[in-house]
Amino acid sequence: MRQLILGAAICLLVAPIYAQKKFEQLGTDLPTPNSYRTASGAPGHEYYQQKADYEMEIILDDDNQKISGKIKITYTNNSPDQLDYLWLQLDQNMRAQDSETNAISTMSLDNGTSFSELKRLHNDFDGGFKIESVRGADNKDADFTIVKTMMRVDIKTPLKAGESTDLYVDYWYNINDRMQIGGRSGYEYFEEEDNYLYTIAQFFPRMCVYNEVEGWQNKQFHGRGEFTLPFGDYTVNITVPDDHVVGSTGTLENSDDILTQEQKNRLEESKTADSPVMIINQKEAEKAEKGSPKGEKKWTYKAENVRDFAFASSRKFIWDAMGVDIEGKIIMAMSYYPKEGNPLWEMYSTEAVAQTIRTYSKFTIPYQYPVAISVHTDRIGMEYPMICFNGGRPEADGTYSEGTKYGMISVIIHEVGHNFFPMIINSDERQWTWMDEGLNTFVQYLTEKEWDVNYPSRRGPSMKIVDYMKGNQDRISPIMTNSENIFQFGNNAYGKPATALNILRETILGRELFDFAFSAYAKRWAYKHPTPADFFRTMEDASGVDLDWFWRGWFYSTDPVDISIDEVRLFNINSKNPEIEMAAKKAMDEEKGEYLGDILNVEMITSPLIDQKPELQDFYNELNKYEVTAYDQKKYDKFVEDLEDDEKDILNGKWNYYQIKFSNVGGLPMPIILRFTCEDGSQERHYIPAEIWKNDLPQISKVFYSKKVIESVTVDPMLETADVDRGNNYWPQRIPQNRFEVYQNRGRYGGDKKELNDMQKAKEK
């Protein structure tokens, strides 16, 4: 440790003023506040949104895997604008053979190309909506134009502010085999029993959003950017084979016609049960899947104030349910799954649904809908109002890995959580994926920890995003990038925003301020259409903290966090006491060591001139420069005579002063969090706000004082900030430890042959 002697006063240089880009206010980067959306982030007094109500007759053709539909849309224009035409989304057209999605998809061939990749290349599936007719309010044919995944309907009479009009659309489409060609919805075929499990969504032409931000939402659907939809009320009749069970958005209106008395009794029992109650158990489901239909049944579901509708249908379904009390209202948590999902699904699915709505209700708003459903499919996770489709299938022998178990629970939490973001807090998924996926992943992390404090969460903690943030900057996009243009979609839209919010909660604002502001955002924008600016402004408005630097760094840039300790220096006060200072000077001189040349000179110059001629020696040749003189003592006594007691304490060396220099190597300004470990084993924590970097200096200096001797310093000791290089976070510097693995027989993708899961290993014993 280097020691320097200073005078009694310590002088710190004042940093020159540099361009303050990273701490500039977002200002014109955000839309100008207006009467629709205020500067505080709340809806303005003239805020409006459109309404789209649907009445549908849907037929599921189980023999030909086809959906046919007749729908009536009642569209209400709550805007101040006259509308001359209406726009609808035709998302199934992404699967049309002339789809733009296919045209812009890239692919390359190498030694590892799989059959599934080649099958998708050869795919001749006839997808897309087949529009048979579009009629206006007068029930006469209306002119319409299909533009890829959009359809414009030219209404005969312009729709004025406050007016409503009706549209009638007849259509059909072929359901995709999502196990072969993928998809957010579709069917899975079970060859052993010749059965199908359908998870059906995006199955009808849906109204686009019209608002003061974008006008008509006209971003085409290419498969990644999800759905921007208005709220409305739905009445949907779903005709399926009479041995199918249907789970759906909304509430079942004709249960007396559909369910047996025993099933109704079980459902009633489940409302007050502490654990899931089997409405249809596995034995009953296995019997049903071996049967064949004798006719058809019509299931009628109604849903109020939802932005979308989806359903699942199969004769294979096991069905369980339990009631969850959310502020005095009983919400039905339910799961539908085939026997292939057990034992995992019977044990965990509905419990995960229930825990999700409890935790999300605590951190946002109380869950608003009457039901929350999890449906088991393979290789999928997708969300809709009140219902979601989730993967997580055990091995055929009923065993499963730890990864399968927690992956299943996590995907259920995530997809059920989407009921809040964006099904209720209805952001524009087509433009800003992070507003639903990122916020949802953040609350998913909170839910996982309320499930088990030791839950192995995949995303949320800061260290989980480090590898992404320190990666190739050419393959990283700012969070504020349109969903179709993002590199590394999962990290960008899910992981990084979830981590940013976690850091904002734990390190920047603290839990109390953050939780209040986050809940305020949810309350303000429930059943409305928020934008990024509304979120940023509300979080600042409700917390009372200027966070523009945080949004700019985490959401608008790709800079990583990397704060380096460049230098630690110990400064001791010059005590003026000659006894102390002379001893200190002697010790410092001895600590410097001996110069090689001096050592050699003593050995080789055996008779210097001064020894040959003693008369050349004088006072200074005999002077002991470390000896304290009476003059020195008198001068010191006079200096301390008039000092106050606290000044004497400082002068007498009771305090150690440490100057530490830090560099912002990564560029993203963040707080500097330090842990000092002292000679006596005690520790001190120091928190320096991110504003320390306000002048964009590449390096800053900070002085700390302590009565203790500091032995080591660590930056970000509790892994709070996603610092990408731990190697420069320590003083004294540490040599990082790394390990590599030797494989017995390394394959193309590394590793030995496929390992058994832990349950299978236990059976082997």
Long-range contacts (C-beta under 8 A, 24 or more apart in sequence): 1-568, 1-570, 2-569, 2-570, 3-570, 3-571, 3-572, 3-584, 3-588, 4-569, 4-571, 4-572, 5-572, 5-574, 5-581, 5-584, 5-585, 6-571, 6-572, 6-573, 6-574, 7-574, 8-573, 8-574, 8-576, 8-650, 8-651, 10-571, 10-657, 10-703, 12-701, 12-703, 13-701, 15-695, 15-697, 15-700, 16-695, 17-695, 18-695, 18-696, 18-697, 19-696, 20-694, 20-695, 20-696, 21-696, 22-549, 22-552, 22-553, 22-667, 22-669, 22-693, 22-696, 23-548, 23-549, 23-669, 23-691, 23-693, 23-694, 23-696, 24-548, 24-552, 25-546, 25-548, 26-536, 26-548, 26-551, 26-552, 29-552, 29-556, 30-533, 30-536, 30-537, 31-213, 31-531, 31-533, 34-212, 36-212, 37-531, 37-533, 37-534, 38-537, 39-537, 40-537, 40-538, 40-541, 41-521, 41-524, 41-533, 41-534, 41-535, 41-536, 41-537, 41-538, 41-539, 41-540, 41-541, 41-542, 42-524, 42-534, 42-538, 42-541, 43-524, 43-525, 43-528, 46-80, 47-528, 48-78, 48-79, 48-80, 48-211, 48-212, 49-78, 49-211, 49-230, 49-231, 49-528, 49-529, 50-75, 50-76, 50-77, 50-78, 50-79, 50-207, 50-209, 50-210, 50-211, 50-230, 51-75, 51-76, 51-78, 51-230, 51-231, 51-232, 52-76, 52-206, 52-207, 52-229, 52-230, 52-231, 52-232, 53-232, 53-233, 53-234, 54-204, 54-232, 54-233, 54-234, 54-235, 54-236, 54-309, 55-234, 55-235, 55-236, 56-204, 56-234, 56-235, 56-236, 56-237, 56-309, 57-237, 57-239, 58-203, 58-204, 58-236, 58-237, 58-238, 58-239, 59-239, 60-198, 60-200, 60-238, 60-239, 60-240, 60-241, 60-244, 60-313, 62-196, 62-240, 62-241, 62-244, 62-293, 64-174, 65-174, 65-175, 65-177, 65-187, 65-196, 66-172, 66-173, 66-174, 66-175, 67-172, 67-173, 67-175, 67-200, 67-203, 68-171, 68-172, 69-169, 69-170, 69-171, 69-172, 69-203, 69-204, 70-168, 70-169, 70-170, 71-168, 71-169, 71-171, 71-204, 71-205, 72-166, 72-167, 72-168, 73-166, 73-167, 73-168, 73-169, 73-207, 74-164, 74-165, 74-166, 74-232, 75-159, 75-164, 75-165, 75-166, 75-167, 75-207, 76-163, 76-164, 77-159, 77-160, 77-161, 77-162, 77-163, 77-164, 77-165, 78-161, 78-162, 79-161, 79-210, 79-211, 79-212, 80-161, 81-161, 82-158, 82-159, 82-160, 82-161, 83-155, 83-158, 83-159, 83-210, 84-154, 84-155, 84-158, 84-159, 85-152, 85-153, 85-154, 85-155, 86-152, 86-153, 86-155, 86-159, 86-165, 86-167, 86-207, 87-150, 87-151, 87-152, 87-153, 87-207, 87-208, 87-210, 87-216, 87-217, 87-218, 88-150, 88-151, 88-152, 88-153, 88-167, 88-169, 88-205, 88-206, 88-207, 88-208, 89-149, 89-150, 89-151, 89-205, 89-206, 89-207, 89-208, 89-221, 89-227, 89-229, 90-128, 90-129, 90-131, 90-146, 90-149, 90-150, 90-151, 90-205, 91-149, 91-202, 91-206, 91-221, 91-227, 92-127, 92-128, 92-129, 92-173, 92-202, 92-203, 93-127, 93-128, 93-129, 93-146, 93-148, 93-149, 93-221, 94-127, 94-128, 94-149, 94-221, 94-222, 94-223, 95-125, 95-127, 95-128, 95-176, 95-181, 95-183, 96-127, 96-128, 97-124, 97-125, 97-126, 97-127, 97-128, 99-127, 99-128, 99-148, 100-148, 100-149, 100-220, 100-222, 101-222, 101-223, 104-222, 111-748, 112-748, 116-180, 119-180, 119-181, 120-181, 120-182, 123-181, 125-174, 125-176, 125-177, 125-181, 126-174, 127-173, 127-174, 127-176, 128-173, 129-171, 129-172, 129-173, 129-205, 130-171, 130-172, 130-173, 131-169, 131-170, 131-171, 131-205, 132-170, 132-171, 132-172, 133-168, 133-169, 133-170, 134-167, 134-168, 134-169, 135-167, 135-168, 135-169, 136-165, 136-166, 136-167, 136-168, 137-165, 137-166, 137-167, 139-168, 142-167, 148-220, 149-220, 149-221, 150-208, 150-218, 150-220, 151-205, 169-204, 169-205, 171-204, 171-205, 173-203, 175-200, 178-377, 178-379, 178-380, 179-378, 179-379, 184-380, 184-382, 184-389, 185-310, 185-382, 185-389, 188-377, 188-378, 190-289, 190-316, 190-338, 190-340, 193-289, 193-290, 193-316, 195-289, 195-314, 195-315, 195-316, 196-314, 197-312, 197-314, 197-316, 197-317, 197-338, 197-377, 198-312, 198-313, 198-314, 199-310, 199-312, 199-375, 199-377, 199-380, 199-382, 199-389, 200-310, 200-311, 200-312, 200-313, 201-308, 201-310, 201-382, 201-384, 201-389, 202-227, 203-310, 204-309, 206-308, 207-232, 209-428, 209-529, 211-529, 213-428, 213-529, 213-531, 214-428, 214-431, 217-428, 217-430, 219-430, 219-431, 219-482, 219-484, 221-430, 222-484, 224-433, 224-483, 224-484, 224-486, 224-489, 225-429, 225-430, 225-431, 225-433, 225-482, 225-483, 225-484, 226-429, 226-430, 226-433, 226-436, 226-483, 227-308, 227-429, 227-430, 228-428, 228-429, 228-430, 228-431, 229-307, 229-308, 229-426, 230-307, 231-305, 231-306, 231-307, 231-426, 231-527, 232-305, 232-306, 232-307, 233-302, 233-303, 233-304, 233-305, 233-306, 234-301, 234-302, 234-303, 234-304, 234-306, 234-309, 235-300, 235-301, 235-302, 236-300, 236-301, 236-302, 236-303, 236-309, 236-311, 237-298, 237-299, 237-300, 238-298, 238-299, 238-300, 238-301, 238-311, 238-313, 239-296, 239-297, 239-298, 239-299, 240-296, 240-297, 240-299, 240-313, 241-293, 241-295, 241-296, 241-297, 241-315, 242-293, 242-294, 242-295, 242-296, 242-297, 243-288, 243-291, 243-292, 243-293, 243-294, 243-315, 244-293, 244-297, 244-313, 244-314, 244-315, 245-280, 245-288, 245-313, 245-314, 245-315, 245-317, 245-319, 245-336, 246-299, 246-301, 246-311, 246-312, 246-313, 247-311, 247-312, 247-313, 247-317, 247-319, 247-334, 247-336, 247-373, 247-375, 247-387, 248-299, 248-301, 248-309, 248-310, 248-311, 248-312, 248-373, 248-386, 248-387, 249-301, 249-303, 249-306, 249-308, 249-309, 249-310, 249-311, 249-384, 249-385, 249-386, 249-387, 250-301, 250-302, 250-303, 250-306, 250-309, 250-371, 250-386, 251-301, 251-302, 251-303, 251-370, 251-371, 252-299, 252-300, 252-301, 253-300, 253-301, 253-302, 254-298, 254-299, 254-300, 257-297, 257-298, 258-297, 258-299, 267-321, 270-320, 270-321, 270-322, 270-323, 270-332, 271-323, 271-330, 271-332, 272-323, 272-330, 273-322, 273-323, 274-322, 275-322, 275-351, 276-320, 276-321, 276-322, 276-333, 276-335, 276-346, 276-350, 276-351, 277-320, 277-321, 277-322, 278-318, 278-319, 278-320, 279-319, 279-320, 279-321, 280-317, 280-318, 280-319, 281-318, 282-318, 282-339, 282-342, 282-346, 284-318, 285-316, 285-317, 285-318, 285-338, 285-339, 286-339, 288-315, 288-316, 289-315, 289-316, 289-338, 289-339, 291-315, 303-369, 303-385, 303-386, 305-368, 305-527, 306-369, 306-385, 306-386, 306-423, 307-385, 307-422, 307-423, 307-426, 308-384, 308-385, 308-423, 309-384, 309-385, 310-384, 310-385, 310-387, 310-389, 311-387, 312-336, 312-375, 312-387, 312-389, 314-338, 318-342, 318-345, 318-346, 320-346, 320-349, 320-350, 321-350, 322-350, 322-354, 324-354, 324-357, 324-358, 326-357, 326-358, 326-361, 326-366, 326-367, 327-361, 327-366, 329-366, 331-357, 331-367, 331-369, 331-370, 331-371, 331-372, 332-370, 332-371, 332-372, 333-357, 333-371, 333-372, 334-371, 334-372, 334-373, 334-374, 335-373, 335-374, 335-375, 335-376, 336-373, 336-374, 336-375, 336-376, 337-375, 337-376, 338-376, 340-376, 340-378, 340-393, 341-376, 341-392, 341-393, 341-394, 342-394, 342-398, 343-394, 343-398, 344-392, 344-393, 344-394, 344-400, 344-404, 344-405, 344-408, 345-376, 345-392, 345-408, 348-405, 348-408, 348-409, 348-412, 349-374, 349-376, 349-390, 349-408, 349-412, 350-374, 352-409, 352-412, 352-413, 352-416, 352-451, 353-412, 353-416, 355-413, 355-447, 355-450, 355-451, 356-412, 356-413, 356-416, 356-417, 356-447, 357-416, 357-419, 358-450, 359-443, 359-446, 359-447, 359-450, 360-417, 360-419, 360-420, 360-443, 360-447, 363-443, 363-446, 363-515, 363-518, 363-519, 363-522, 364-420, 364-425, 364-443, 364-518, 364-519, 364-522, 365-420, 365-424, 365-519, 365-522, 365-523, 365-526, 367-419, 367-420, 368-424, 368-526, 369-419, 372-416, 372-419, 374-412, 374-415, 374-416, 381-411, 381-414, 381-415, 382-415, 383-414, 383-415, 383-416, 383-418, 383-419, 383-423, 384-423, 385-419, 385-423, 386-419, 386-423, 388-412, 388-415, 388-416, 388-418, 389-415, 390-415, 395-757, 395-760, 397-760, 399-757, 399-759, 399-760, 399-763, 400-757, 400-759, 401-757, 401-758, 401-759, 402-456, 402-757, 402-758, 404-757, 406-455, 406-456, 409-448, 409-451, 410-444, 410-448, 410-457, 410-458, 413-444, 413-447, 413-448, 413-451, 414-440, 414-441, 414-444, 417-443, 417-444, 417-447, 420-522, 424-526, 424-527, 425-521, 425-522, 425-525, 425-526, 425-528, 425-530, 426-525, 426-527, 426-528, 426-529, 426-530, 427-529, 427-530, 427-531, 428-529, 428-531, 429-483, 430-483, 431-482, 431-483, 432-480, 432-482, 432-483, 432-531, 432-532, 433-483, 433-486, 433-489, 433-493, 434-479, 434-480, 434-492, 434-493, 434-494, 434-496, 434-497, 434-555, 435-530, 435-532, 435-535, 437-493, 437-494, 437-497, 438-479, 438-493, 438-494, 438-496, 438-497, 438-498, 438-500, 438-501, 439-497, 439-498, 439-501, 439-535, 441-494, 441-495, 441-497, 441-498, 442-497, 442-498, 442-501, 442-502, 444-498, 445-498, 445-502, 459-494, 459-495, 459-498, 459-499, 460-498, 460-499, 460-502, 461-499, 461-502, 461-719, 462-499, 462-502, 462-503, 462-719, 462-720, 462-721, 462-722, 463-719, 463-722, 464-495, 464-499, 465-491, 465-495, 465-496, 465-499, 465-722, 466-722, 466-723, 466-724, 468-495, 468-496, 469-496, 469-558, 469-560, 469-561, 469-722, 469-724, 470-560, 470-562, 470-724, 470-725, 473-558, 476-558, 477-558, 478-555, 478-556, 478-557, 478-558, 479-554, 479-555, 479-556, 480-532, 480-555, 480-556, 496-554, 497-554, 497-555, 499-722, 500-550, 500-554, 500-555, 503-670, 503-720, 503-721, 503-722, 504-539, 504-547, 504-550, 506-720, 507-671, 507-673, 507-720, 507-721, 508-545, 508-547, 508-550, 508-671, 508-690, 509-543, 509-545, 513-543, 513-544, 513-545, 514-543, 516-542, 516-543, 517-541, 517-542, 517-543, 549-669, 549-690, 549-691, 550-690, 553-668, 553-669, 553-670, 554-668, 557-667, 557-668, 559-666, 559-667, 559-668, 560-666, 560-667, 560-668, 560-722, 560-724, 561-666, 561-668, 561-670, 561-721, 561-722, 561-723, 561-724, 562-664, 562-665, 562-666, 562-667, 562-668, 562-723, 562-724, 562-725, 562-728, 563-662, 563-663, 563-664, 563-665, 563-666, 563-670, 563-672, 563-715, 563-716, 563-721, 563-723, 563-729, 564-662, 564-663, 564-664, 564-665, 564-715, 564-725, 564-728, 564-729, 565-660, 565-661, 565-662, 565-713, 565-715, 565-728, 565-729, 565-730, 565-731, 566-661, 566-662, 566-663, 566-699, 567-659, 567-660, 567-661, 568-658, 568-659, 568-660, 568-713, 568-731, 569-658, 569-659, 569-660, 570-656, 570-657, 570-658, 570-710, 571-656, 571-657, 571-658, 571-659, 571-703, 572-653, 572-656, 572-657, 573-650, 573-651, 573-653, 573-655, 573-657, 575-651, 575-652, 575-653, 576-635, 576-636, 576-639, 576-640, 576-651, 577-636, 577-651, 577-652, 578-628, 578-629, 578-632, 578-633, 578-635, 578-636, 579-628, 580-653, 582-626, 582-627, 582-628, 582-632, 583-626, 585-626, 586-626, 654-707, 655-705, 655-706, 655-707, 656-705, 656-706, 656-707, 656-708, 656-709, 656-710, 657-703, 657-704, 657-705, 658-703, 658-704, 658-705, 658-706, 658-710, 659-701, 659-702, 659-703, 660-701, 660-702, 660-703, 660-704, 660-713, 660-731, 661-699, 661-700, 661-701, 662-699, 662-700, 662-701, 662-702, 662-715, 663-698, 663-699, 664-693, 664-697, 664-698, 664-699, 665-725, 665-728, 666-723, 666-724, 666-725, 669-693, 669-694, 670-721, 670-723, 671-721, 672-702, 672-715, 673-715, 673-716, 673-717, 673-718, 673-720, 673-721, 674-713, 674-714, 674-715, 674-717, 675-713, 675-714, 675-717, 676-704, 676-706, 676-710, 676-712, 676-713, 677-710, 677-711, 677-712, 677-713, 677-714, 678-706, 678-708, 678-709, 678-710, 678-711, 679-708, 679-709, 679-710, 679-711, 680-708, 682-708, 684-708, 685-717
